[in-house]
Amino acid sequence: MNFNGIDFDTYFKNYPDEKGYFGKYGGSYIPPELQKALEEITQSYFTICKSSKFVSELRRIRREFQGRPTPVSYLERLSGKLGNVQLYVKREDLNHTGAHKLNHCMGEALLAKYMGKKKVIAETGAGQHGVALATAAAYFGLECDIYMGSVDIKKQAPNVARMKILGANVIEVTDGLATLKEAVDAAFAAYSRDYENCIYCIGSVVGPHPFPLMVRDFQSVVGIEAREQFLDMTGELPDAVVACVGGGSNAMGMFAGFLNDPVDIYGVEPLGRGATLGDHAASLQYGSEGIMHGFNSLMLKDENGDPAPVYSVASGLDYPSSGPEHAFLHDLGRVKYDVVDDEETIDAFFTLSRLEGIIPAIESAHAVAYAMKLAKKMGKGSILINLSGRGDKDMDYIIEKYGIR
């Protein structure tokens, strides 16, 4: 399929380019002392990802440890409530540890093992990436340091406990707003001090090259599985595919399976409390080009051009930028990016729970909320939603803040 001059038959061979760019977005904007470390990761990944031993081991892990493939479920009662559009969900909540994050964490930890590293370092917001990496570290016998903002530590106590039980060292970050951006800052600083012995495992399709490429590749299993499963279930492709977008790993994994198909694709950002700067984290909707954390993308900026304060009810979405590939697909128009606010998200959280017996992560509830609105507009057809994680981690926070509806 050709879209606005881009041949999607060869898209994954051409993007990113050898310097890590998706059009003008991406690249590697890091201190010289870290460039050598990133080049080592790049060369190791491009060597190992073509190795039958590496690929076979990753496939075995996905099958025997993660429980892949995860199923696609038909949402019969929710579909009936909304009208004639049929809704389906890709059940990444049933992936081991309860979210999509383990897909790239097992790949990154396996890469670390092949490179002879002794420790993995990462940031986490909602805690799912931290739990997934702690799980991978335990599986491979690696040390694990997880940096997490103090605000998110309070909101995500169950995941903090899980990380500690798995043997990870959870390091509280109190700088700035003490959320995801500050956790990334701290993790990068720690990595720069000890890159010879460890590998930084970024939790999304963000950061300097090769991380957006690597995480997309590891997460593409979601879209590849979902496409095959949907065709098997219905005999056709969905009319629309929907996923939430913060940094964008679950979305990029899902979208990868459908970019070359005549399918409408929607990325859903958090509008939070509203469109005022500081009340949301919708960088693709309201941001402008800028560099942070080693990559160029669309970014929310303050009056000085620095990353702006952001907010979302979902800890995993409160990041002031998005992956460079999302910025590229946004400008290209291949993916349509839109927003839902906190109230719509919480309503979708309870609706899916009550009608289908699936308690979604707050992050995933953004995608469900948008799909519910989209179904009313479409009138007919089918929508496939990436349910990127389960809501166990969020229940105490939801009950405390919103009660039981």
CORVEN-V513422 format. One record per residue. N is the residue number from 1. PHI is phi in whole degrees, -180 to 180 (* if undefined). PSI is psi in whole degrees, -180 to 180 (* if undefined). NEAR is the number of other C-alpha atoms within 12 Angstrom. Layout:
# CORVEN-V513422
((N | PHI | PSI | NEAR) (N | PHI | PSI | NEAR))
This chain:
# CORVEN-V513422
((1 | * | 136 | 17) (2 | -107 | 129 | 16) (3 | -134 | 117 | 20) (4 | 49 | 42 | 12) (5 | 86 | -2 | 12) (6 | -101 | 125 | 23) (7 | -87 | 107 | 18) (8 | -79 | -7 | 23) (9 | -64 | -33 | 19) (10 | -117 | 15 | 15) (11 | -56 | -48 | 24) (12 | -73 | -16 | 22) (13 | -82 | -26 | 15) (14 | -102 | -20 | 18) (15 | -129 | 125 | 34) (16 | -76 | 167 | 33) (17 | -77 | -176 | 21) (18 | -66 | -18 | 20) (19 | -98 | 5 | 25) (20 | 87 | 23 | 34) (21 | -102 | 138 | 32) (22 | -106 | 94 | 35) (23 | 64 | -124 | 26) (24 | -92 | -4 | 27) (25 | -99 | 151 | 41) (26 | 110 | -133 | 42) (27 | 80 | -166 | 36) (28 | -144 | 100 | 36) (29 | -110 | 83 | 26) (30 | -135 | 161 | 25) (31 | -60 | 148 | 16) (32 | -55 | -34 | 13) (33 | -69 | -21 | 17) (34 | -93 | -18 | 27) (35 | -60 | -39 | 21) (36 | -62 | -41 | 17) (37 | -64 | -42 | 30) (38 | -68 | -36 | 35) (39 | -66 | -35 | 24) (40 | -64 | -44 | 25) (41 | -64 | -43 | 36) (42 | -60 | -50 | 30) (43 | -65 | -40 | 20) (44 | -65 | -43 | 27) (45 | -64 | -47 | 32) (46 | -66 | -27 | 19) (47 | -77 | -50 | 18) (48 | -73 | -35 | 27) (49 | -65 | -17 | 27) (50 | -96 | 0 | 14) (51 | -84 | 128 | 16) (52 | -62 | -32 | 13) (53 | -65 | -46 | 16) (54 | -64 | -48 | 27) (55 | -63 | -43 | 22) (56 | -64 | -41 | 18) (57 | -66 | -42 | 21) (58 | -65 | -41 | 32) (59 | -65 | -39 | 24) (60 | -64 | -43 | 19) (61 | -61 | -46 | 28) (62 | -60 | -40 | 29) (63 | -76 | -49 | 18) (64 | -92 | -25 | 15) (65 | -109 | -44 | 21) (66 | -82 | -25 | 32) (67 | 84 | 27 | 24) (68 | -84 | 152 | 30) (69 | -77 | 145 | 31) (70 | -77 | 150 | 33) (71 | -81 | 166 | 27) (72 | -103 | 131 | 34) (73 | -113 | 140 | 31) (74 | -87 | 129 | 26) (75 | -95 | 82 | 33) (76 | -67 | -47 | 21) (77 | -72 | -39 | 23) (78 | -66 | -40 | 33) (79 | -61 | -44 | 33) (80 | -64 | -35 | 20) (81 | -67 | -33 | 19) (82 | -91 | -18 | 26) (83 | 132 | -133 | 22) (84 | -100 | -8 | 22) (85 | -78 | 134 | 31) (86 | -97 | 125 | 33) (87 | -104 | 139 | 47) (88 | -132 | 154 | 41) (89 | -129 | 137 | 46) (90 | -84 | 120 | 48) (91 | -89 | 67 | 39) (92 | -69 | -14 | 45) (93 | -65 | -18 | 41) (94 | -95 | -1 | 31) (95 | -68 | 144 | 33) (96 | -52 | 137 | 33) (97 | 81 | -5 | 36) (98 | 91 | 13 | 34) (99 | -161 | 174 | 46) (100 | -71 | -17 | 53) (101 | -58 | -31 | 51) (102 | -65 | -22 | 49) (103 | -58 | -46 | 50) (104 | -90 | -26 | 44) (105 | -66 | -40 | 50) (106 | -66 | -36 | 44) (107 | -67 | -44 | 44) (108 | -68 | -40 | 52) (109 | -68 | -37 | 44) (110 | -65 | -39 | 41) (111 | -62 | -44 | 42) (112 | -59 | -41 | 38) (113 | -64 | -44 | 29) (114 | -64 | -30 | 25) (115 | -84 | -6 | 27) (116 | 80 | 20 | 22) (117 | -79 | 153 | 31) (118 | -105 | -16 | 27) (119 | -142 | 148 | 37) (120 | -115 | 141 | 48) (121 | -125 | 141 | 47) (122 | -158 | 167 | 46) (123 | -104 | 164 | 49) (124 | -152 | 150 | 51) (125 | -107 | -74 | 49) (126 | -74 | -11 | 50) (127 | 97 | -15 | 52) (128 | -68 | -39 | 55) (129 | -66 | -40 | 47) (130 | -62 | -45 | 53) (131 | -63 | -43 | 47) (132 | -64 | -43 | 46) (133 | -71 | -37 | 55) (134 | -62 | -38 | 46) (135 | -65 | -46 | 39) (136 | -63 | -41 | 43) (137 | -63 | -43 | 41) (138 | -62 | -41 | 28) (139 | -63 | -40 | 24) (140 | -98 | -1 | 27) (141 | 74 | 38 | 23) (142 | -108 | 152 | 33) (143 | -72 | 157 | 30) (144 | -147 | 122 | 42) (145 | -114 | 126 | 40) (146 | -118 | 124 | 49) (147 | -98 | 130 | 49) (148 | -145 | 133 | 47) (149 | -64 | 147 | 39) (150 | -63 | -33 | 30) (151 | -62 | -45 | 32) (152 | -72 | -31 | 43) (153 | -60 | -41 | 37) (154 | -69 | -41 | 26) (155 | -73 | -27 | 31) (156 | -121 | 45 | 37) (157 | -55 | -41 | 28) (158 | -60 | -40 | 25) (159 | -72 | -33 | 41) (160 | -62 | -44 | 36) (161 | -63 | -41 | 22) (162 | -62 | -43 | 29) (163 | -60 | -43 | 36) (164 | -68 | -41 | 24) (165 | -61 | -37 | 16) (166 | -76 | -5 | 28) (167 | 100 | 5 | 26) (168 | -79 | 152 | 33) (169 | -95 | 108 | 30) (170 | -91 | 119 | 36) (171 | -108 | 117 | 30) (172 | -76 | 134 | 28) (173 | -111 | 122 | 29) (174 | -111 | 0 | 22) (175 | -69 | 153 | 19) (176 | 54 | -132 | 20) (177 | -80 | -6 | 25) (178 | 57 | 43 | 33) (179 | -126 | -148 | 41) (180 | -65 | -43 | 50) (181 | -58 | -46 | 45) (182 | -66 | -33 | 36) (183 | -66 | -40 | 44) (184 | -64 | -44 | 40) (185 | -55 | -48 | 33) (186 | -68 | -39 | 32) (187 | -67 | -41 | 39) (188 | -62 | -42 | 35) (189 | -62 | -42 | 23) (190 | -66 | -40 | 27) (191 | -64 | -40 | 31) (192 | -64 | -24 | 25) (193 | -84 | -18 | 18) (194 | -145 | 36 | 22) (195 | -69 | -18 | 31) (196 | -71 | -28 | 24) (197 | -106 | -8 | 23) (198 | -139 | 173 | 36) (199 | -131 | 137 | 44) (200 | -86 | 121 | 45) (201 | -106 | 92 | 51) (202 | -64 | 143 | 48) (203 | -91 | 7 | 53) (204 | -156 | -174 | 52) (205 | -87 | 48 | 43) (206 | -124 | -178 | 47) (207 | 90 | 179 | 46) (208 | -72 | 157 | 42) (209 | -55 | 134 | 43) (210 | -103 | 13 | 43) (211 | -62 | -44 | 44) (212 | -59 | -37 | 47) (213 | -69 | -49 | 45) (214 | -62 | -48 | 41) (215 | -66 | -40 | 41) (216 | -59 | -46 | 45) (217 | -61 | -45 | 37) (218 | -68 | -35 | 40) (219 | -82 | -15 | 42) (220 | -62 | -16 | 33) (221 | -57 | -31 | 40) (222 | -63 | -52 | 48) (223 | -69 | -38 | 46) (224 | -63 | -46 | 28) (225 | -63 | -48 | 28) (226 | -61 | -41 | 39) (227 | -62 | -48 | 40) (228 | -64 | -42 | 24) (229 | -67 | -41 | 29) (230 | -66 | -42 | 33) (231 | -61 | -40 | 18) (232 | -67 | -37 | 15) (233 | -74 | -40 | 18) (234 | -119 | -17 | 23) (235 | 82 | 4 | 11) (236 | -151 | 172 | 20) (237 | -84 | 156 | 27) (238 | -67 | 155 | 34) (239 | -75 | -31 | 32) (240 | -144 | 147 | 40) (241 | -123 | 135 | 48) (242 | -132 | 137 | 50) (243 | -150 | 150 | 52) (244 | -76 | 155 | 51) (245 | -134 | 119 | 56) (246 | -113 | -96 | 55) (247 | -69 | -41 | 52) (248 | 113 | 22 | 51) (249 | -72 | -45 | 51) (250 | -66 | -39 | 53) (251 | -66 | -46 | 54) (252 | -65 | -36 | 51) (253 | -63 | -42 | 47) (254 | -70 | -46 | 43) (255 | -63 | -31 | 44) (256 | -57 | -29 | 41) (257 | -78 | -13 | 37) (258 | -128 | 0 | 39) (259 | -61 | -28 | 35) (260 | -97 | 15 | 26) (261 | -114 | 156 | 26) (262 | -77 | 65 | 20) (263 | -126 | 136 | 27) (264 | -75 | 133 | 28) (265 | -122 | 132 | 41) (266 | -126 | 129 | 40) (267 | -107 | 131 | 49) (268 | -113 | 118 | 48) (269 | -100 | 161 | 52) (270 | -85 | 116 | 54) (271 | -81 | -15 | 39) (272 | 60 | -123 | 33) (273 | -90 | -8 | 24) (274 | 148 | -178 | 24) (275 | -81 | -4 | 25) (276 | -69 | 136 | 18) (277 | -57 | 130 | 27) (278 | 101 | -15 | 28) (279 | -104 | 1 | 26) (280 | -149 | -179 | 37) (281 | -140 | 40 | 50) (282 | -95 | 78 | 47) (283 | -71 | -33 | 47) (284 | -73 | -31 | 43) (285 | -80 | -39 | 33) (286 | -123 | -2 | 33) (287 | -87 | 177 | 31) (288 | -136 | 167 | 27) (289 | -61 | 134 | 30) (290 | -169 | 163 | 33) (291 | -111 | 130 | 32) (292 | -153 | 153 | 36) (293 | 49 | 34 | 40) (294 | 87 | 10 | 33) (295 | -145 | 156 | 35) (296 | -101 | 128 | 35) (297 | -159 | -165 | 44) (298 | -87 | 133 | 38) (299 | -142 | 144 | 39) (300 | -82 | 127 | 37) (301 | -121 | 150 | 29) (302 | -87 | -171 | 19) (303 | -67 | -17 | 11) (304 | -97 | 1 | 9) (305 | 84 | 6 | 16) (306 | -89 | 164 | 19) (307 | -54 | 129 | 34) (308 | -81 | 157 | 33) (309 | -62 | 141 | 31) (310 | -131 | 164 | 42) (311 | -147 | 143 | 39) (312 | -155 | 147 | 42) (313 | -63 | -22 | 45) (314 | -98 | 118 | 51) (315 | -61 | -29 | 43) (316 | -80 | -3 | 52) (317 | -116 | -3 | 49) (318 | -88 | 71 | 46) (319 | -129 | 136 | 52) (320 | -80 | 9 | 50) (321 | -143 | -175 | 51) (322 | -145 | 164 | 55) (323 | -56 | 145 | 53) (324 | -61 | -30 | 50) (325 | -69 | -35 | 50) (326 | -64 | -42 | 55) (327 | -61 | -41 | 45) (328 | -65 | -47 | 30) (329 | -68 | -31 | 37) (330 | -64 | -51 | 32) (331 | -65 | -36 | 25) (332 | -69 | -29 | 21) (333 | 88 | 4 | 21) (334 | -69 | -35 | 32) (335 | -112 | 136 | 36) (336 | -96 | 124 | 31) (337 | -107 | 132 | 38) (338 | -142 | -176 | 31) (339 | -132 | 156 | 41) (340 | -134 | 152 | 43) (341 | -96 | 179 | 33) (342 | -59 | -45 | 35) (343 | -64 | -43 | 27) (344 | -63 | -38 | 28) (345 | -67 | -46 | 39) (346 | -66 | -37 | 41) (347 | -61 | -43 | 30) (348 | -66 | -36 | 34) (349 | -56 | -50 | 43) (350 | -74 | -36 | 32) (351 | -64 | -48 | 28) (352 | -64 | -39 | 37) (353 | -62 | -46 | 27) (354 | -75 | -39 | 18) (355 | -86 | -27 | 19) (356 | -124 | -4 | 24) (357 | 70 | 24 | 18) (358 | -122 | 116 | 32) (359 | -92 | 109 | 34) (360 | -87 | 156 | 44) (361 | -60 | 151 | 46) (362 | -59 | -36 | 51) (363 | -57 | -52 | 53) (364 | -64 | -31 | 53) (365 | -62 | -25 | 49) (366 | -61 | -44 | 50) (367 | -68 | -40 | 55) (368 | -63 | -44 | 51) (369 | -60 | -44 | 43) (370 | -68 | -41 | 46) (371 | -62 | -36 | 46) (372 | -64 | -42 | 39) (373 | -68 | -41 | 28) (374 | -63 | -39 | 36) (375 | -60 | -40 | 32) (376 | -67 | -33 | 24) (377 | -75 | -41 | 17) (378 | -68 | -43 | 21) (379 | 83 | -33 | 20) (380 | -154 | 165 | 20) (381 | 111 | -158 | 26) (382 | -142 | 148 | 36) (383 | -130 | 132 | 45) (384 | -110 | 121 | 50) (385 | -106 | 137 | 50) (386 | -86 | 108 | 57) (387 | -85 | 90 | 51) (388 | -72 | -18 | 51) (389 | -169 | 166 | 46) (390 | -95 | 161 | 36) (391 | -96 | 13 | 39) (392 | -53 | -42 | 29) (393 | -65 | -22 | 38) (394 | -101 | -10 | 37) (395 | -64 | -44 | 28) (396 | -62 | -43 | 19) (397 | -65 | -44 | 28) (398 | -62 | -48 | 29) (399 | -64 | -41 | 18) (400 | -64 | -42 | 12) (401 | -89 | -37 | 16) (402 | -116 | -14 | 19) (403 | 73 | -171 | 13) (404 | -100 | 121 | 17) (405 | -94 | * | 15))
